[in-house]
């Protein structure tokens, strides 16, 4: 399998490539960037570590890599400022993203190619990609709240002094301010969180508040997120490459799940080699369903503005 990462010279793209290399998931990784010299440099740095990790081809370049790519991962975008919401990025990122989509189309992707959108605001841009690319809608996946969910789990595990790998919790809806914590199914080692000493409503609210602000916190402290988002990207590509059919909270254009239509947001989604295989309506608390629907409405307002802009 070949994965091309558009924006591969940047922090997120290069961290994603490193995560894929360490996982040994793909035969070839191509880093594409408007600054091709930077992309080639990142690829060379990764290539040097290959003998100790995996037998892979890692190269840098441009859109000449698109035609034989099985997964096209778009990470390119302008960086969010510490006090800026993801939706505030829309006016600064839409034009850049549309140009990238036009370049992908011109390069001629495989009809079976999966497009993984990481650029923010990811839900809006996932919808734009689904509308602009001549690919089946279920082959367009947004990273969505996969990153938020693993951040969420890490903070729950830290508070409970529990193993992070045994902590399971979801964030659904928008990858942004209206994201929804799914406490109804959160567990550690298969046990509900209220079985653990010291767990209460106040603790839950504090952890979710920090989760929702984690992106801004990382930006403030180090300038931008890289490692965790690289791992989240690897999670998605792992499910595709190995046809694992994992249930992941990724973004896609909805057609009725939880009563939501014609907007991209994250719901529990089965991801495999062909892309999105199924969207699952888990039994949720009524307030969680209401939150997801409210998230869809919030995104719809921005989406209407964006689609009018690019027509």
C-alpha positions as CSV (number, residue, x, y, z in Angstrom):
1,X,0.0,0.0,0.0
2,X,1.1,3.5,-0.8
3,X,0.2,6.5,1.3
4,X,0.8,10.1,0.1
5,X,0.7,12.8,2.7
6,X,0.0,16.3,1.3
7,X,1.6,18.7,3.7
8,X,4.2,16.1,4.5
9,X,6.9,18.7,5.1
10,X,5.0,20.2,8.0
11,X,4.7,19.2,11.7
12,X,1.6,17.1,11.4
13,X,2.4,15.5,8.1
14,X,5.9,14.5,9.2
15,X,4.7,13.2,12.5
16,X,2.1,11.1,10.7
17,X,4.8,9.7,8.4
18,X,6.9,8.8,11.4
19,X,4.0,7.1,13.1
20,X,3.3,5.1,9.9
21,X,7.0,4.2,9.7
22,X,7.2,3.0,13.3
23,X,4.0,1.0,12.7
24,X,5.4,-0.6,9.6
25,X,2.0,-0.3,8.0
26,X,2.6,0.6,4.4
27,X,5.0,-0.3,1.7
28,X,5.6,3.3,0.5
29,X,5.1,6.7,2.1
30,X,5.3,9.8,-0.1
31,X,5.6,13.2,1.5
32,X,4.1,16.0,-0.8
33,X,4.6,19.6,0.0
34,X,4.6,23.0,-1.8
35,X,8.1,23.2,-0.4
36,X,9.4,20.1,-2.1
37,X,13.0,20.6,-0.7
38,X,11.5,20.3,2.8
39,X,9.5,17.3,1.9
40,X,12.6,15.5,0.4
41,X,14.5,16.4,3.5
42,X,11.9,15.0,5.8
43,X,11.7,11.8,3.7
44,X,15.5,11.5,3.8
45,X,15.5,11.8,7.6
46,X,12.9,9.1,7.9
47,X,14.7,6.9,5.4
48,X,17.8,7.0,7.4
49,X,16.0,5.3,10.3
50,X,14.5,2.6,8.1
51,X,17.0,-0.2,8.8
52,X,16.0,-0.3,12.4
53,X,12.2,0.0,11.8
54,X,10.6,-1.4,8.7
55,X,11.3,-2.2,5.0
56,X,9.6,0.8,3.4
57,X,10.2,3.2,0.6
58,X,10.0,6.8,1.8
59,X,10.2,9.6,-0.7
60,X,9.4,13.3,-1.1
61,X,8.0,15.1,-4.0
62,X,4.8,16.5,-5.6
63,X,1.5,15.4,-7.1
64,X,3.2,12.9,-9.4
65,X,2.7,10.5,-6.5
66,X,-1.1,10.8,-6.5
67,X,-2.0,8.4,-9.4
68,X,-0.7,5.3,-7.7
69,X,-1.6,6.2,-4.1
70,X,-4.0,4.0,-2.1
71,X,-4.5,6.6,0.6
72,X,-4.2,10.3,0.2
73,X,-3.9,12.1,3.5
74,X,-4.3,15.9,3.5
75,X,-2.6,17.6,6.4
76,X,-1.7,20.9,4.7
77,X,-3.2,24.0,6.2
78,X,-2.6,27.2,8.1
79,X,-1.9,26.8,11.7
80,X,-4.5,27.7,14.3
81,X,-3.7,30.6,16.6
82,X,-3.9,29.9,20.4
83,X,-7.1,32.1,20.8
84,X,-8.7,31.0,17.6
85,X,-11.4,28.3,17.3
86,X,-11.1,25.7,14.5
87,X,-14.1,27.2,12.8
88,X,-12.4,30.6,12.7
89,X,-9.8,28.9,10.4
90,X,-12.4,28.5,7.7
91,X,-11.9,31.8,5.9
92,X,-8.1,31.3,5.9
93,X,-8.0,27.7,4.9
94,X,-10.8,27.1,2.4
95,X,-9.1,28.6,-0.7
96,X,-5.9,26.6,0.0
97,X,-7.9,23.4,0.5
98,X,-9.9,23.9,-2.7
99,X,-6.7,24.3,-4.6
100,X,-5.3,21.1,-3.2
101,X,-8.5,19.2,-4.2
102,X,-8.2,20.6,-7.7
103,X,-4.6,19.5,-7.9
104,X,-5.6,16.0,-6.7
105,X,-8.3,15.8,-9.4
106,X,-5.8,17.0,-12.1
107,X,-3.3,14.3,-11.0
108,X,-5.9,11.6,-11.5
109,X,-6.3,9.5,-8.3
110,X,-7.2,5.8,-8.4
111,X,-11.0,5.2,-8.3
112,X,-10.4,3.1,-5.2
113,X,-8.3,5.7,-3.4
114,X,-9.2,6.7,0.2
115,X,-8.9,10.4,1.1
116,X,-8.2,11.1,4.7
117,X,-8.8,14.8,5.6
118,X,-6.8,16.1,8.6
119,X,-6.7,19.9,7.7
120,X,-8.9,22.1,9.9
121,X,-11.8,22.8,10.3
122,X,-11.9,19.1,9.5
123,X,-15.6,18.5,9.4
124,X,-16.2,21.4,7.0
125,X,-13.3,20.4,4.7
126,X,-14.4,16.7,4.7
127,X,-17.7,17.8,3.3
128,X,-16.1,20.0,0.7
129,X,-13.8,17.1,-0.3
130,X,-16.8,14.8,-0.6
131,X,-18.6,17.3,-2.9
132,X,-15.6,18.2,-5.1
133,X,-13.7,15.0,-5.6
134,X,-15.0,12.4,-8.1
135,X,-14.9,9.6,-5.6
136,X,-17.6,7.7,-3.7
137,X,-18.6,9.6,-0.6
138,X,-17.6,6.7,1.7
139,X,-14.0,6.9,0.4
140,X,-13.8,10.4,2.0
141,X,-12.9,10.3,5.7
142,X,-12.2,13.1,8.1
143,X,-9.9,12.5,11.1
144,X,-12.8,14.0,13.1
145,X,-12.8,13.3,16.8
146,X,-10.4,10.4,16.7
147,X,-7.7,12.8,18.1
148,X,-10.1,14.2,20.7
149,X,-11.1,10.7,21.8
150,X,-7.5,9.6,22.4
151,X,-6.8,12.8,24.2
152,X,-9.9,12.2,26.3
153,X,-8.8,8.7,27.2
154,X,-5.3,9.9,28.1
155,X,-6.7,12.4,30.6
156,X,-9.2,10.0,32.1
157,X,-6.4,7.5,32.6
158,X,-4.1,10.1,34.1
159,X,-6.7,11.1,36.7
160,X,-7.5,7.5,37.7
161,X,-3.9,6.4,37.5
162,X,-5.2,3.7,35.1
163,X,-3.6,2.0,32.0
164,X,-4.2,4.3,29.0
165,X,-4.5,1.3,26.7
166,X,-7.4,0.0,28.8
167,X,-9.3,3.3,28.9
168,X,-12.2,3.5,26.4
169,X,-14.1,6.7,25.8
170,X,-15.5,8.6,22.8
171,X,-15.9,12.2,21.7
172,X,-18.5,12.5,18.9
173,X,-19.9,15.4,16.8
174,X,-17.7,18.3,15.7
175,X,-14.0,18.4,16.1
176,X,-14.4,21.7,17.8
177,X,-16.3,23.7,20.3
178,X,-19.6,21.7,20.1
179,X,-17.9,18.2,20.5
180,X,-19.8,15.8,22.7
181,X,-18.3,13.6,25.5
182,X,-19.9,10.1,25.5
183,X,-19.8,9.3,29.2
184,X,-22.5,6.6,28.8
185,X,-20.1,4.1,27.4
186,X,-16.8,5.2,29.0
187,X,-14.9,2.4,30.8
188,X,-11.5,1.5,32.2
189,X,-10.7,-2.2,31.9
190,X,-14.4,-2.8,31.0
191,X,-15.6,-1.1,34.2
192,X,-17.8,2.0,34.3
193,X,-16.0,5.1,35.5
194,X,-18.3,5.5,38.5
195,X,-16.9,2.3,39.9
196,X,-13.6,4.0,40.6
197,X,-12.9,5.9,43.8
198,X,-13.0,9.7,43.6
199,X,-14.9,9.8,40.3
200,X,-17.8,12.3,40.3
201,X,-19.6,14.7,38.0
202,X,-17.2,17.6,38.9
203,X,-14.2,15.5,37.9
204,X,-15.9,14.5,34.6
205,X,-16.6,18.1,33.7
206,X,-13.0,19.2,34.5
207,X,-11.6,16.4,32.3
208,X,-13.9,17.2,29.4
209,X,-13.2,20.9,29.6
210,X,-9.5,20.2,29.4
211,X,-10.0,17.8,26.5
212,X,-11.9,20.4,24.5
213,X,-9.2,22.9,25.1
214,X,-6.3,20.5,24.6
215,X,-5.5,21.6,21.0
216,X,-5.2,25.3,22.1
217,X,-3.2,24.2,25.2
218,X,-0.6,22.4,23.1
219,X,-0.4,25.3,20.6
220,X,0.2,27.7,23.5
221,X,2.9,25.5,25.0
222,X,4.8,24.3,22.0
223,X,3.4,26.0,18.9
224,X,1.4,23.1,17.5
225,X,0.2,19.5,17.9
226,X,2.2,16.8,16.1
227,X,2.8,13.5,17.9
228,X,-0.8,12.7,19.1
229,X,-2.3,13.7,15.8
230,X,0.2,11.6,14.0
231,X,-0.9,8.6,16.1
232,X,-4.6,9.4,15.4
233,X,-3.8,9.4,11.6
234,X,-2.0,6.1,12.0
235,X,-5.0,4.6,13.8
236,X,-7.2,5.4,10.7
237,X,-4.6,4.3,8.1
238,X,-4.0,1.1,10.1
239,X,-7.7,0.3,9.9
240,X,-7.7,0.9,6.1
241,X,-4.4,-0.9,5.3
242,X,-5.1,-4.0,7.3
243,X,-8.9,-4.0,6.6
244,X,-9.4,-4.2,10.4
245,X,-12.9,-2.8,10.3
246,X,-12.3,-0.9,13.5
247,X,-15.0,1.3,15.0
248,X,-13.5,4.8,15.1
249,X,-15.0,8.2,15.8
250,X,-14.2,9.7,12.3
251,X,-16.0,12.3,10.3
252,X,-18.0,11.6,7.2
253,X,-21.0,13.0,5.4
254,X,-24.0,11.7,7.3
255,X,-27.1,10.3,5.7
256,X,-29.4,9.7,8.7
257,X,-27.3,8.5,11.6
258,X,-28.9,10.0,14.8
259,X,-31.2,11.9,12.4
260,X,-28.4,13.9,10.9
261,X,-28.1,14.4,7.1
262,X,-25.9,16.3,4.6
263,X,-23.3,17.5,7.1
264,X,-19.9,15.9,8.0
265,X,-19.3,15.0,11.7
266,X,-18.1,12.1,13.8
267,X,-20.2,9.1,14.7
268,X,-19.0,5.6,15.6
269,X,-17.8,4.4,12.2
270,X,-16.6,1.0,10.9
271,X,-13.4,1.7,8.8
272,X,-11.8,-0.8,6.5
273,X,-10.0,-1.2,3.2
274,X,-12.8,0.4,1.2
275,X,-13.2,3.3,3.5
276,X,-16.3,3.8,5.5
277,X,-18.2,0.5,5.7
278,X,-20.9,1.3,8.3
279,X,-22.1,4.1,10.6
280,X,-23.3,2.8,14.0
281,X,-26.0,4.3,16.2
282,X,-24.8,3.3,19.6
283,X,-27.4,3.5,22.4
284,X,-26.6,6.9,24.0
285,X,-28.1,9.0,26.7
286,X,-30.7,11.4,25.4
287,X,-28.6,14.4,26.2
288,X,-25.7,12.9,24.2
289,X,-27.9,12.5,21.2
290,X,-29.2,16.0,21.6
291,X,-25.6,17.2,21.8
292,X,-24.6,15.5,18.5
293,X,-27.6,16.9,16.7
294,X,-26.8,20.4,18.1
295,X,-23.2,19.9,16.8
296,X,-24.6,19.1,13.4
297,X,-26.7,22.3,13.4
298,X,-23.7,24.4,14.4
299,X,-21.7,22.9,11.6
300,X,-24.5,23.4,9.1
301,X,-24.5,27.2,9.7
302,X,-20.8,27.4,8.8
303,X,-21.1,24.9,5.9
304,X,-23.8,27.1,4.2
305,X,-21.4,30.0,4.3
306,X,-18.5,27.9,2.9
307,X,-20.4,26.3,0.1
308,X,-21.7,29.8,-1.0
309,X,-18.1,31.0,-0.9
310,X,-16.7,28.3,-3.2
311,X,-19.5,28.0,-5.7
